């Protein structure tokens, strides 16, 4: 099952971006770069994790739906 290279590249780019943003947010929270209390840190960690997971799934679904050319 072949996948178009442009679709694969866009899907991988979305997945890499989501992992990079999660790691960047994790670095900020672990080192306390902003003055946040515990509740705000938990909130930002959860939102960042859920957002990253959502982007990974969107990238995978995009590759599945758009990856193969239409066969008629």
Predicted model as a PDB file, atoms N, CA, C, CB and O in Angstrom, pLDDT in the B-factor column:
MODEL        1                                                                  
ATOM      1  N   UNK A   1       0.851  -1.165   0.000  1.00 47.00           N  
ATOM      2  CA  UNK A   1       0.000   0.000   0.000  1.00 47.00           C  
ATOM      3  C   UNK A   1       0.902   1.234   0.000  1.00 47.00           C  
ATOM      4  CB  UNK A   1      -0.971  -0.005   1.225  1.00 47.00           C  
ATOM      5  O   UNK A   1       1.592   1.510   0.981  1.00 47.00           O  
ATOM      6  N   UNK A   2       0.886   1.959  -1.094  1.00 64.00           N  
ATOM      7  CA  UNK A   2       1.760   3.125  -1.240  1.00 64.00           C  
ATOM      8  C   UNK A   2       1.054   4.381  -0.736  1.00 64.00           C  
ATOM      9  CB  UNK A   2       2.190   3.306  -2.714  1.00 64.00           C  
ATOM     10  O   UNK A   2      -0.163   4.525  -0.857  1.00 64.00           O  
ATOM     11  N   UNK A   3       1.846   5.278  -0.172  1.00 76.00           N  
ATOM     12  CA  UNK A   3       1.318   6.548   0.308  1.00 76.00           C  
ATOM     13  C   UNK A   3       2.010   7.664  -0.454  1.00 76.00           C  
ATOM     14  CB  UNK A   3       1.521   6.707   1.847  1.00 76.00           C  
ATOM     15  O   UNK A   3       3.208   7.598  -0.728  1.00 76.00           O  
ATOM     16  N   UNK A   4       1.244   8.685  -0.792  1.00 82.00           N  
ATOM     17  CA  UNK A   4       1.825   9.812  -1.504  1.00 82.00           C  
ATOM     18  C   UNK A   4       2.843  10.508  -0.603  1.00 82.00           C  
ATOM     19  CB  UNK A   4       0.723  10.804  -1.961  1.00 82.00           C  
ATOM     20  O   UNK A   4       2.571  10.723   0.578  1.00 82.00           O  
ATOM     21  N   UNK A   5       4.010  10.863  -1.139  1.00 82.00           N  
ATOM     22  CA  UNK A   5       5.066  11.471  -0.318  1.00 82.00           C  
ATOM     23  C   UNK A   5       4.659  12.804   0.308  1.00 82.00           C  
ATOM     24  CB  UNK A   5       6.302  11.674  -1.154  1.00 82.00           C  
ATOM     25  O   UNK A   5       5.053  13.088   1.440  1.00 82.00           O  
ATOM     26  N   UNK A   6       3.892  13.619  -0.388  1.00 85.00           N  
ATOM     27  CA  UNK A   6       3.485  14.918   0.161  1.00 85.00           C  
ATOM     28  C   UNK A   6       2.593  14.738   1.384  1.00 85.00           C  
ATOM     29  CB  UNK A   6       2.754  15.748  -0.907  1.00 85.00           C  
ATOM     30  O   UNK A   6       2.724  15.463   2.370  1.00 85.00           O  
ATOM     31  N   UNK A   7       1.700  13.781   1.313  1.00 86.00           N  
ATOM     32  CA  UNK A   7       0.799  13.520   2.443  1.00 86.00           C  
ATOM     33  C   UNK A   7       1.583  12.961   3.624  1.00 86.00           C  
ATOM     34  CB  UNK A   7      -0.323  12.537   2.034  1.00 86.00           C  
ATOM     35  O   UNK A   7       1.363  13.360   4.767  1.00 86.00           O  
ATOM     36  N   UNK A   8       2.496  12.040   3.344  1.00 86.00           N  
ATOM     37  CA  UNK A   8       3.314  11.468   4.409  1.00 86.00           C  
ATOM     38  C   UNK A   8       4.159  12.545   5.085  1.00 86.00           C  
ATOM     39  CB  UNK A   8       4.215  10.359   3.854  1.00 86.00           C  
ATOM     40  O   UNK A   8       4.281  12.561   6.310  1.00 86.00           O  
ATOM     41  N   UNK A   9       4.742  13.445   4.293  1.00 89.00           N  
ATOM     42  CA  UNK A   9       5.568  14.509   4.862  1.00 89.00           C  
ATOM     43  C   UNK A   9       4.742  15.457   5.734  1.00 89.00           C  
ATOM     44  CB  UNK A   9       6.257  15.295   3.745  1.00 89.00           C  
ATOM     45  O   UNK A   9       5.192  15.855   6.808  1.00 89.00           O  
ATOM     46  N   UNK A  10       3.549  15.818   5.287  1.00 90.00           N  
ATOM     47  CA  UNK A  10       2.693  16.693   6.101  1.00 90.00           C  
ATOM     48  C   UNK A  10       2.256  16.010   7.388  1.00 90.00           C  
ATOM     49  CB  UNK A  10       1.463  17.124   5.304  1.00 90.00           C  
ATOM     50  O   UNK A  10       2.247  16.630   8.451  1.00 90.00           O  
ATOM     51  N   UNK A  11       1.897  14.743   7.294  1.00 89.00           N  
ATOM     52  CA  UNK A  11       1.484  14.003   8.489  1.00 89.00           C  
ATOM     53  C   UNK A  11       2.612  13.874   9.492  1.00 89.00           C  
ATOM     54  CB  UNK A  11       0.982  12.626   8.110  1.00 89.00           C  
ATOM     55  O   UNK A  11       2.403  14.057  10.691  1.00 89.00           O  
ATOM     56  N   UNK A  12       3.798  13.562   9.014  1.00 90.00           N  
ATOM     57  CA  UNK A  12       4.944  13.453   9.912  1.00 90.00           C  
ATOM     58  C   UNK A  12       5.293  14.810  10.508  1.00 90.00           C  
ATOM     59  CB  UNK A  12       6.155  12.873   9.171  1.00 90.00           C  
ATOM     60  O   UNK A  12       5.686  14.897  11.671  1.00 90.00           O  
ATOM     61  N   UNK A  13       5.150  15.872   9.713  1.00 93.00           N  
ATOM     62  CA  UNK A  13       5.430  17.209  10.215  1.00 93.00           C  
ATOM     63  C   UNK A  13       4.464  17.584  11.348  1.00 93.00           C  
ATOM     64  CB  UNK A  13       5.339  18.233   9.074  1.00 93.00           C  
ATOM     65  O   UNK A  13       4.880  18.197  12.331  1.00 93.00           O  
ATOM     66  N   UNK A  14       3.202  17.229  11.223  1.00 91.00           N  
ATOM     67  CA  UNK A  14       2.224  17.492  12.289  1.00 91.00           C  
ATOM     68  C   UNK A  14       2.592  16.717  13.549  1.00 91.00           C  
ATOM     69  CB  UNK A  14       0.796  17.114  11.828  1.00 91.00           C  
ATOM     70  O   UNK A  14       2.535  17.262  14.651  1.00 91.00           O  
ATOM     71  N   UNK A  15       2.966  15.456  13.393  1.00 91.00           N  
ATOM     72  CA  UNK A  15       3.322  14.623  14.545  1.00 91.00           C  
ATOM     73  C   UNK A  15       4.577  15.142  15.234  1.00 91.00           C  
ATOM     74  CB  UNK A  15       3.527  13.169  14.110  1.00 91.00           C  
ATOM     75  O   UNK A  15       4.626  15.209  16.462  1.00 91.00           O  
ATOM     76  N   UNK A  16       5.599  15.512  14.450  1.00 93.00           N  
ATOM     77  CA  UNK A  16       6.838  16.033  15.036  1.00 93.00           C  
ATOM     78  C   UNK A  16       6.578  17.361  15.742  1.00 93.00           C  
ATOM     79  CB  UNK A  16       7.920  16.209  13.950  1.00 93.00           C  
ATOM     80  O   UNK A  16       7.134  17.609  16.813  1.00 93.00           O  
ATOM     81  N   UNK A  17       5.741  18.217  15.156  1.00 93.00           N  
ATOM     82  CA  UNK A  17       5.404  19.483  15.804  1.00 93.00           C  
ATOM     83  C   UNK A  17       4.702  19.247  17.137  1.00 93.00           C  
ATOM     84  CB  UNK A  17       4.520  20.334  14.886  1.00 93.00           C  
ATOM     85  O   UNK A  17       4.987  19.938  18.115  1.00 93.00           O  
ATOM     86  N   UNK A  18       3.798  18.290  17.187  1.00 92.00           N  
ATOM     87  CA  UNK A  18       3.071  18.042  18.436  1.00 92.00           C  
ATOM     88  C   UNK A  18       4.004  17.506  19.520  1.00 92.00           C  
ATOM     89  CB  UNK A  18       1.920  17.053  18.198  1.00 92.00           C  
ATOM     90  O   UNK A  18       3.873  17.878  20.686  1.00 92.00           O  
ATOM     91  N   UNK A  19       4.933  16.645  19.150  1.00 92.00           N  
ATOM     92  CA  UNK A  19       5.895  16.135  20.132  1.00 92.00           C  
ATOM     93  C   UNK A  19       6.824  17.251  20.598  1.00 92.00           C  
ATOM     94  CB  UNK A  19       6.716  14.971  19.536  1.00 92.00           C  
ATOM     95  O   UNK A  19       7.147  17.340  21.783  1.00 92.00           O  
ATOM     96  N   UNK A  20       7.257  18.107  19.660  1.00 93.00           N  
ATOM     97  CA  UNK A  20       8.147  19.215  20.019  1.00 93.00           C  
ATOM     98  C   UNK A  20       7.460  20.204  20.953  1.00 93.00           C  
ATOM     99  CB  UNK A  20       8.628  19.937  18.761  1.00 93.00           C  
ATOM    100  O   UNK A  20       8.075  20.676  21.909  1.00 93.00           O  
ATOM    101  N   UNK A  21       6.198  20.525  20.691  1.00 91.00           N  
ATOM    102  CA  UNK A  21       5.504  21.468  21.572  1.00 91.00           C  
ATOM    103  C   UNK A  21       5.271  20.853  22.934  1.00 91.00           C  
ATOM    104  CB  UNK A  21       4.172  21.905  20.960  1.00 91.00           C  
ATOM    105  O   UNK A  21       5.315  21.564  23.938  1.00 91.00           O  
ATOM    106  N   UNK A  22       5.023  19.547  23.003  1.00 89.00           N  
ATOM    107  CA  UNK A  22       4.838  18.910  24.301  1.00 89.00           C  
ATOM    108  C   UNK A  22       6.146  18.914  25.092  1.00 89.00           C  
ATOM    109  CB  UNK A  22       4.321  17.471  24.126  1.00 89.00           C  
ATOM    110  O   UNK A  22       6.147  19.185  26.293  1.00 89.00           O  
ATOM    111  N   UNK A  23       7.267  18.614  24.416  1.00 91.00           N  
ATOM    112  CA  UNK A  23       8.556  18.623  25.094  1.00 91.00           C  
ATOM    113  C   UNK A  23       8.943  20.026  25.555  1.00 91.00           C  
ATOM    114  CB  UNK A  23       9.631  18.061  24.178  1.00 91.00           C  
ATOM    115  O   UNK A  23       9.506  20.194  26.636  1.00 91.00           O  
ATOM    116  N   UNK A  24       8.644  21.028  24.739  1.00 92.00           N  
ATOM    117  CA  UNK A  24       8.938  22.410  25.115  1.00 92.00           C  
ATOM    118  C   UNK A  24       8.125  22.825  26.328  1.00 92.00           C  
ATOM    119  CB  UNK A  24       8.658  23.356  23.946  1.00 92.00           C  
ATOM    120  O   UNK A  24       8.655  23.453  27.245  1.00 92.00           O  
ATOM    121  N   UNK A  25       6.846  22.482  26.344  1.00 90.00           N  
ATOM    122  CA  UNK A  25       5.995  22.816  27.494  1.00 90.00           C  
ATOM    123  C   UNK A  25       6.439  22.038  28.724  1.00 90.00           C  
ATOM    124  CB  UNK A  25       4.511  22.520  27.183  1.00 90.00           C  
ATOM    125  O   UNK A  25       6.419  22.574  29.831  1.00 90.00           O  
ATOM    126  N   UNK A  26       6.834  20.793  28.548  1.00 89.00           N  
ATOM    127  CA  UNK A  26       7.326  19.991  29.663  1.00 89.00           C  
ATOM    128  C   UNK A  26       8.599  20.593  30.255  1.00 89.00           C  
ATOM    129  CB  UNK A  26       7.584  18.550  29.209  1.00 89.00           C  
ATOM    130  O   UNK A  26       8.776  20.595  31.474  1.00 89.00           O  
ATOM    131  N   UNK A  27       9.487  21.104  29.400  1.00 92.00           N  
ATOM    132  CA  UNK A  27      10.712  21.751  29.852  1.00 92.00           C  
ATOM    133  C   UNK A  27      10.392  23.011  30.658  1.00 92.00           C  
ATOM    134  CB  UNK A  27      11.608  22.097  28.652  1.00 92.00           C  
ATOM    135  O   UNK A  27      10.995  23.258  31.702  1.00 92.00           O  
ATOM    136  N   UNK A  28       9.447  23.797  30.167  1.00 89.00           N  
ATOM    137  CA  UNK A  28       9.045  25.017  30.874  1.00 89.00           C  
ATOM    138  C   UNK A  28       8.496  24.680  32.257  1.00 89.00           C  
ATOM    139  CB  UNK A  28       7.992  25.795  30.059  1.00 89.00           C  
ATOM    140  O   UNK A  28       8.845  25.330  33.243  1.00 89.00           O  
ATOM    141  N   UNK A  29       7.643  23.674  32.328  1.00 87.00           N  
ATOM    142  CA  UNK A  29       7.025  23.321  33.608  1.00 87.00           C  
ATOM    143  C   UNK A  29       8.022  22.678  34.564  1.00 87.00           C  
ATOM    144  CB  UNK A  29       5.851  22.381  33.382  1.00 87.00           C  
ATOM    145  O   UNK A  29       7.959  22.923  35.769  1.00 87.00           O  
ATOM    146  N   UNK A  30       8.930  21.869  34.060  1.00 88.00           N  
ATOM    147  CA  UNK A  30       9.881  21.176  34.938  1.00 88.00           C  
ATOM    148  C   UNK A  30      10.886  22.138  35.545  1.00 88.00           C  
ATOM    149  CB  UNK A  30      10.614  20.085  34.170  1.00 88.00           C  
ATOM    150  O   UNK A  30      11.326  21.939  36.678  1.00 88.00           O  
ATOM    151  N   UNK A  31      11.255  23.174  34.810  1.00 90.00           N  
ATOM    152  CA  UNK A  31      12.262  24.108  35.301  1.00 90.00           C  
ATOM    153  C   UNK A  31      11.667  25.364  35.930  1.00 90.00           C  
ATOM    154  CB  UNK A  31      13.172  24.500  34.180  1.00 90.00           C  
ATOM    155  O   UNK A  31      12.409  26.233  36.388  1.00 90.00           O  
ATOM    156  N   UNK A  32      10.360  25.469  35.959  1.00 86.00           N  
ATOM    157  CA  UNK A  32       9.714  26.601  36.608  1.00 86.00           C  
ATOM    158  C   UNK A  32      10.069  27.940  35.985  1.00 86.00           C  
ATOM    159  CB  UNK A  32      10.072  26.621  38.053  1.00 86.00           C  
ATOM    160  O   UNK A  32      10.369  28.897  36.699  1.00 86.00           O  
ATOM    161  N   UNK A  33      10.037  28.019  34.653  1.00 87.00           N  
ATOM    162  CA  UNK A  33      10.430  29.246  33.974  1.00 87.00           C  
ATOM    163  C   UNK A  33       9.410  30.369  34.160  1.00 87.00           C  
ATOM    164  CB  UNK A  33      10.628  28.975  32.500  1.00 87.00           C  
ATOM    165  O   UNK A  33       9.766  31.544  34.078  1.00 87.00           O  
ATOM    166  N   UNK A  34       8.173  30.030  34.405  1.00 87.00           N  
ATOM    167  CA  UNK A  34       7.138  31.026  34.681  1.00 87.00           C  
ATOM    168  C   UNK A  34       6.692  30.854  36.122  1.00 87.00           C  
ATOM    169  CB  UNK A  34       5.927  30.887  33.695  1.00 87.00           C  
ATOM    170  O   UNK A  34       6.748  29.754  36.672  1.00 87.00           O  
ATOM    171  N   UNK A  35       6.260  31.920  36.716  1.00 87.00           N  
ATOM    172  CA  UNK A  35       5.750  31.839  38.089  1.00 87.00           C  
ATOM    173  C   UNK A  35       4.329  31.286  38.063  1.00 87.00           C  
ATOM    174  CB  UNK A  35       5.783  33.238  38.786  1.00 87.00           C  
ATOM    175  O   UNK A  35       3.371  32.007  37.786  1.00 87.00           O  
ATOM    176  N   UNK A  36       4.212  30.003  38.352  1.00 87.00           N  
ATOM    177  CA  UNK A  36       2.908  29.346  38.368  1.00 87.00           C  
ATOM    178  C   UNK A  36       2.789  28.544  39.653  1.00 87.00           C  
ATOM    179  CB  UNK A  36       2.716  28.432  37.119  1.00 87.00           C  
ATOM    180  O   UNK A  36       3.765  27.990  40.158  1.00 87.00           O  
ATOM    181  N   UNK A  37       1.571  28.498  40.165  1.00 90.00           N  
ATOM    182  CA  UNK A  37       1.353  27.638  41.321  1.00 90.00           C  
ATOM    183  C   UNK A  37       1.073  26.216  40.827  1.00 90.00           C  
ATOM    184  CB  UNK A  37       0.176  28.169  42.205  1.00 90.00           C  
ATOM    185  O   UNK A  37       1.062  25.961  39.623  1.00 90.00           O  
ATOM    186  N   UNK A  38       0.851  25.314  41.747  1.00 89.00           N  
ATOM    187  CA  UNK A  38       0.703  23.895  41.401  1.00 89.00           C  
ATOM    188  C   UNK A  38      -0.506  23.647  40.511  1.00 89.00           C  
ATOM    189  CB  UNK A  38       0.587  23.056  42.664  1.00 89.00           C  
ATOM    190  O   UNK A  38      -0.427  22.862  39.566  1.00 89.00           O  
ATOM    191  N   UNK A  39      -1.611  24.299  40.799  1.00 93.00           N  
ATOM    192  CA  UNK A  39      -2.813  24.084  39.990  1.00 93.00           C  
ATOM    193  C   UNK A  39      -2.620  24.540  38.550  1.00 93.00           C  
ATOM    194  CB  UNK A  39      -3.997  24.814  40.605  1.00 93.00           C  
ATOM    195  O   UNK A  39      -3.067  23.866  37.623  1.00 93.00           O  
ATOM    196  N   UNK A  40      -1.961  25.672  38.354  1.00 91.00           N  
ATOM    197  CA  UNK A  40      -1.714  26.139  36.995  1.00 91.00           C  
ATOM    198  C   UNK A  40      -0.760  25.205  36.253  1.00 91.00           C  
ATOM    199  CB  UNK A  40      -1.148  27.558  37.017  1.00 91.00           C  
ATOM    200  O   UNK A  40      -0.938  24.951  35.062  1.00 91.00           O  
ATOM    201  N   UNK A  41       0.250  24.694  36.955  1.00 90.00           N  
ATOM    202  CA  UNK A  41       1.181  23.757  36.321  1.00 90.00           C  
ATOM    203  C   UNK A  41       0.470  22.483  35.886  1.00 90.00           C  
ATOM    204  CB  UNK A  41       2.327  23.416  37.276  1.00 90.00           C  
ATOM    205  O   UNK A  41       0.722  21.966  34.797  1.00 90.00           O  
ATOM    206  N   UNK A  42      -0.418  21.978  36.734  1.00 91.00           N  
ATOM    207  CA  UNK A  42      -1.182  20.772  36.390  1.00 91.00           C  
ATOM    208  C   UNK A  42      -2.085  21.048  35.200  1.00 91.00           C  
ATOM    209  CB  UNK A  42      -2.020  20.285  37.595  1.00 91.00           C  
ATOM    210  O   UNK A  42      -2.187  20.220  34.294  1.00 91.00           O  
ATOM    211  N   UNK A  43      -2.741  22.204  35.191  1.00 92.00           N  
ATOM    212  CA  UNK A  43      -3.630  22.562  34.091  1.00 92.00           C  
ATOM    213  C   UNK A  43      -2.866  22.662  32.778  1.00 92.00           C  
ATOM    214  CB  UNK A  43      -4.338  23.882  34.388  1.00 92.00           C  
ATOM    215  O   UNK A  43      -3.299  22.103  31.771  1.00 92.00           O  
ATOM    216  N   UNK A  44      -1.739  23.363  32.771  1.00 89.00           N  
ATOM    217  CA  UNK A  44      -0.964  23.506  31.543  1.00 89.00           C  
ATOM    218  C   UNK A  44      -0.383  22.179  31.079  1.00 89.00           C  
ATOM    219  CB  UNK A  44       0.150  24.513  31.744  1.00 89.00           C  
ATOM    220  O   UNK A  44      -0.300  21.932  29.876  1.00 89.00           O  
ATOM    221  N   UNK A  45       0.019  21.324  32.004  1.00 90.00           N  
ATOM    222  CA  UNK A  45       0.521  20.011  31.612  1.00 90.00           C  
ATOM    223  C   UNK A  45      -0.580  19.184  30.962  1.00 90.00           C  
ATOM    224  CB  UNK A  45       1.091  19.271  32.826  1.00 90.00           C  
ATOM    225  O   UNK A  45      -0.352  18.546  29.933  1.00 90.00           O  
ATOM    226  N   UNK A  46      -1.767  19.190  31.553  1.00 92.00           N  
ATOM    227  CA  UNK A  46      -2.877  18.408  30.990  1.00 92.00           C  
ATOM    228  C   UNK A  46      -3.293  18.929  29.623  1.00 92.00           C  
ATOM    229  CB  UNK A  46      -4.076  18.431  31.936  1.00 92.00           C  
ATOM    230  O   UNK A  46      -3.518  18.147  28.700  1.00 92.00           O  
ATOM    231  N   UNK A  47      -3.395  20.246  29.491  1.00 92.00           N  
ATOM    232  CA  UNK A  47      -3.794  20.830  28.209  1.00 92.00           C  
ATOM    233  C   UNK A  47      -2.735  20.548  27.147  1.00 92.00           C  
ATOM    234  CB  UNK A  47      -4.023  22.352  28.349  1.00 92.00           C  
ATOM    235  O   UNK A  47      -3.071  20.223  26.008  1.00 92.00           O  
ATOM    236  N   UNK A  48      -1.473  20.669  27.505  1.00 90.00           N  
ATOM    237  CA  UNK A  48      -0.398  20.397  26.561  1.00 90.00           C  
ATOM    238  C   UNK A  48      -0.389  18.922  26.152  1.00 90.00           C  
ATOM    239  CB  UNK A  48       0.953  20.788  27.169  1.00 90.00           C  
ATOM    240  O   UNK A  48      -0.203  18.613  24.975  1.00 90.00           O  
ATOM    241  N   UNK A  49      -0.581  18.031  27.086  1.00 91.00           N  
ATOM    242  CA  UNK A  49      -0.587  16.599  26.775  1.00 91.00           C  
ATOM    243  C   UNK A  49      -1.778  16.227  25.899  1.00 91.00           C  
ATOM    244  CB  UNK A  49      -0.609  15.773  28.065  1.00 91.00           C  
ATOM    245  O   UNK A  49      -1.628  15.487  24.927  1.00 91.00           O  
ATOM    246  N   UNK A  50      -2.948  16.732  26.237  1.00 93.00           N  
ATOM    247  CA  UNK A  50      -4.134  16.423  25.437  1.00 93.00           C  
ATOM    248  C   UNK A  50      -4.039  17.048  24.048  1.00 93.00           C  
ATOM    249  CB  UNK A  50      -5.400  16.913  26.148  1.00 93.00           C  
ATOM    250  O   UNK A  50      -4.431  16.428  23.060  1.00 93.00           O  
ATOM    251  N   UNK A  51      -3.525  18.265  23.969  1.00 91.00           N  
ATOM    252  CA  UNK A  51      -3.349  18.908  22.667  1.00 91.00           C  
ATOM    253  C   UNK A  51      -2.348  18.160  21.806  1.00 91.00           C  
ATOM    254  CB  UNK A  51      -2.900  20.348  22.845  1.00 91.00           C  
ATOM    255  O   UNK A  51      -2.575  17.976  20.610  1.00 91.00           O  
ATOM    256  N   UNK A  52      -1.248  17.727  22.398  1.00 91.00           N  
ATOM    257  CA  UNK A  52      -0.257  16.953  21.649  1.00 91.00           C  
ATOM    258  C   UNK A  52      -0.821  15.622  21.169  1.00 91.00           C  
ATOM    259  CB  UNK A  52       0.975  16.711  22.505  1.00 91.00           C  
ATOM    260  O   UNK A  52      -0.588  15.222  20.028  1.00 91.00           O  
ATOM    261  N   UNK A  53      -1.552  14.943  22.025  1.00 93.00           N  
ATOM    262  CA  UNK A  53      -2.163  13.666  21.632  1.00 93.00           C  
ATOM    263  C   UNK A  53      -3.186  13.874  20.516  1.00 93.00           C  
ATOM    264  CB  UNK A  53      -2.835  12.990  22.849  1.00 93.00           C  
ATOM    265  O   UNK A  53      -3.263  13.073  19.585  1.00 93.00           O  
ATOM    266  N   UNK A  54      -3.963  14.941  20.610  1.00 94.00           N  
ATOM    267  CA  UNK A  54      -4.947  15.239  19.566  1.00 94.00           C  
ATOM    268  C   UNK A  54      -4.253  15.509  18.232  1.00 94.00           C  
ATOM    269  CB  UNK A  54      -5.815  16.449  19.970  1.00 94.00           C  
ATOM    270  O   UNK A  54      -4.710  15.036  17.191  1.00 94.00           O  
ATOM    271  N   UNK A  55      -3.161  16.261  18.254  1.00 91.00           N  
ATOM    272  CA  UNK A  55      -2.438  16.527  17.007  1.00 91.00           C  
ATOM    273  C   UNK A  55      -1.812  15.263  16.423  1.00 91.00           C  
ATOM    274  CB  UNK A  55      -1.358  17.570  17.244  1.00 91.00           C  
ATOM    275  O   UNK A  55      -1.762  15.106  15.203  1.00 91.00           O  
ATOM    276  N   UNK A  56      -1.338  14.371  17.275  1.00 92.00           N  
ATOM    277  CA  UNK A  56      -0.791  13.105  16.766  1.00 92.00           C  
ATOM    278  C   UNK A  56      -1.887  12.295  16.085  1.00 92.00           C  
ATOM    279  CB  UNK A  56      -0.151  12.282  17.912  1.00 92.00           C  
ATOM    280  O   UNK A  56      -1.670  11.751  15.003  1.00 92.00           O  
ATOM    281  N   UNK A  57      -3.049  12.211  16.701  1.00 94.00           N  
ATOM    282  CA  UNK A  57      -4.153  11.472  16.082  1.00 94.00           C  
ATOM    283  C   UNK A  57      -4.623  12.143  14.801  1.00 94.00           C  
ATOM    284  CB  UNK A  57      -5.319  11.345  17.056  1.00 94.00           C  
ATOM    285  O   UNK A  57      -4.957  11.457  13.835  1.00 94.00           O  
ATOM    286  N   UNK A  58      -4.654  13.461  14.775  1.00 92.00           N  
ATOM    287  CA  UNK A  58      -5.050  14.176  13.558  1.00 92.00           C  
ATOM    288  C   UNK A  58      -4.051  13.883  12.443  1.00 92.00           C  
ATOM    289  CB  UNK A  58      -5.141  15.707  13.819  1.00 92.00           C  
ATOM    290  O   UNK A  58      -4.449  13.658  11.300  1.00 92.00           O  
ATOM    291  N   UNK A  59      -2.761  13.883  12.763  1.00 90.00           N  
ATOM    292  CA  UNK A  59      -1.752  13.555  11.759  1.00 90.00           C  
ATOM    293  C   UNK A  59      -1.900  12.143  11.231  1.00 90.00           C  
ATOM    294  CB  UNK A  59      -0.374  13.736  12.332  1.00 90.00           C  
ATOM    295  O   UNK A  59      -1.779  11.913  10.028  1.00 90.00           O  
ATOM    296  N   UNK A  60      -2.159  11.199  12.114  1.00 90.00           N  
ATOM    297  CA  UNK A  60      -2.336   9.807  11.675  1.00 90.00           C  
ATOM    298  C   UNK A  60      -3.602   9.629  10.844  1.00 90.00           C  
ATOM    299  CB  UNK A  60      -2.380   8.875  12.884  1.00 90.00           C  
ATOM    300  O   UNK A  60      -3.581   8.939   9.824  1.00 90.00           O  
ATOM    301  N   UNK A  61      -4.696  10.240  11.267  1.00 91.00           N  
ATOM    302  CA  UNK A  61      -5.940  10.133  10.506  1.00 91.00           C  
ATOM    303  C   UNK A  61      -5.802  10.820   9.154  1.00 91.00           C  
ATOM    304  CB  UNK A  61      -7.110  10.743  11.294  1.00 91.00           C  
ATOM    305  O   UNK A  61      -6.327  10.335   8.152  1.00 91.00           O  
ATOM    306  N   UNK A  62      -5.100  11.941   9.125  1.00 88.00           N  
ATOM    307  CA  UNK A  62      -4.850  12.632   7.852  1.00 88.00           C  
ATOM    308  C   UNK A  62      -4.080  11.732   6.890  1.00 88.00           C  
ATOM    309  CB  UNK A  62      -4.069  13.944   8.091  1.00 88.00           C  
ATOM    310  O   UNK A  62      -4.403  11.664   5.704  1.00 88.00           O  
ATOM    311  N   UNK A  63      -3.063  11.044   7.402  1.00 87.00           N  
ATOM    312  CA  UNK A  63      -2.287  10.158   6.535  1.00 87.00           C  
ATOM    313  C   UNK A  63      -3.124   8.987   6.035  1.00 87.00           C  
ATOM    314  CB  UNK A  63      -1.059   9.639   7.274  1.00 87.00           C  
ATOM    315  O   UNK A  63      -2.959   8.545   4.898  1.00 87.00           O  
ATOM    316  N   UNK A  64      -4.016   8.486   6.874  1.00 87.00           N  
ATOM    317  CA  UNK A  64      -4.845   7.353   6.453  1.00 87.00           C  
ATOM    318  C   UNK A  64      -5.869   7.784   5.409  1.00 87.00           C  
ATOM    319  CB  UNK A  64      -5.556   6.729   7.664  1.00 87.00           C  
ATOM    320  O   UNK A  64      -6.062   7.095   4.408  1.00 87.00           O  
ATOM    321  N   UNK A  65      -6.524   8.916   5.638  1.00 87.00           N  
ATOM    322  CA  UNK A  65      -7.592   9.334   4.729  1.00 87.00           C  
ATOM    323  C   UNK A  65      -7.070   9.898   3.416  1.00 87.00           C  
ATOM    324  CB  UNK A  65      -8.460  10.360   5.400  1.00 87.00           C  
ATOM    325  O   UNK A  65      -7.662   9.649   2.366  1.00 87.00           O  
ATOM    326  N   UNK A  66      -5.998  10.637   3.449  1.00 84.00           N  
ATOM    327  CA  UNK A  66      -5.498  11.301   2.236  1.00 84.00           C  
ATOM    328  C   UNK A  66      -4.303  10.586   1.615  1.00 84.00           C  
ATOM    329  CB  UNK A  66      -5.116  12.728   2.553  1.00 84.00           C  
ATOM    330  O   UNK A  66      -3.844  10.980   0.542  1.00 84.00           O  
ATOM    331  N   UNK A  67      -3.797   9.560   2.257  1.00 79.00           N  
ATOM    332  CA  UNK A  67      -2.546   8.942   1.825  1.00 79.00           C  
ATOM    333  C   UNK A  67      -2.620   8.191   0.519  1.00 79.00           C  
ATOM    334  CB  UNK A  67      -2.077   8.027   2.860  1.00 79.00           C  
ATOM    335  O   UNK A  67      -1.703   8.286  -0.296  1.00 79.00           O  
ATOM    336  N   UNK A  68      -3.667   7.461   0.301  1.00 74.00           N  
ATOM    337  CA  UNK A  68      -3.768   6.644  -0.899  1.00 74.00           C  
ATOM    338  C   UNK A  68      -4.559   7.386  -1.965  1.00 74.00           C  
ATOM    339  CB  UNK A  68      -4.424   5.288  -0.583  1.00 74.00           C  
ATOM    340  O   UNK A  68      -5.596   7.982  -1.675  1.00 74.00           O  
ATOM    341  N   UNK A  69      -4.067   7.348  -3.202  1.00 70.00           N  
ATOM    342  CA  UNK A  69      -4.829   7.987  -4.272  1.00 70.00           C  
ATOM    343  C   UNK A  69      -6.143   7.241  -4.513  1.00 70.00           C  
ATOM    344  CB  UNK A  69      -3.997   8.041  -5.570  1.00 70.00           C  
ATOM    345  O   UNK A  69      -6.251   6.034  -4.295  1.00 70.00           O  
ATOM    346  N   UNK A  70      -7.115   7.992  -4.963  1.00 67.00           N  
ATOM    347  CA  UNK A  70      -8.431   7.384  -5.226  1.00 67.00           C  
ATOM    348  C   UNK A  70      -8.314   6.404  -6.393  1.00 67.00           C  
ATOM    349  CB  UNK A  70      -9.504   8.482  -5.537  1.00 67.00           C  
ATOM    350  O   UNK A  70      -7.689   6.690  -7.415  1.00 67.00           O  
ATOM    351  N   UNK A  71      -8.936   5.244  -6.206  1.00 61.00           N  
ATOM    352  CA  UNK A  71      -8.932   4.227  -7.246  1.00 61.00           C  
ATOM    353  C   UNK A  71     -10.333   4.136  -7.830  1.00 61.00           C  
ATOM    354  CB  UNK A  71      -8.462   2.849  -6.692  1.00 61.00           C  
ATOM    355  O   UNK A  71     -11.300   3.836  -7.130  1.00 61.00           O  
ATOM    356  N   UNK A  72     -10.420   4.401  -9.130  1.00 51.00           N  
ATOM    357  CA  UNK A  72     -11.740   4.338  -9.774  1.00 51.00           C  
ATOM    358  C   UNK A  72     -11.710   3.411 -10.941  1.00 51.00           C  
ATOM    359  CB  UNK A  72     -12.201   5.712 -10.224  1.00 51.00           C  
ATOM    360  O   UNK A  72     -12.728   3.227 -11.610  1.00 51.00           O  
TER     361      UNK A  72                                                      
ENDMDL                                                                          
END                                                                             
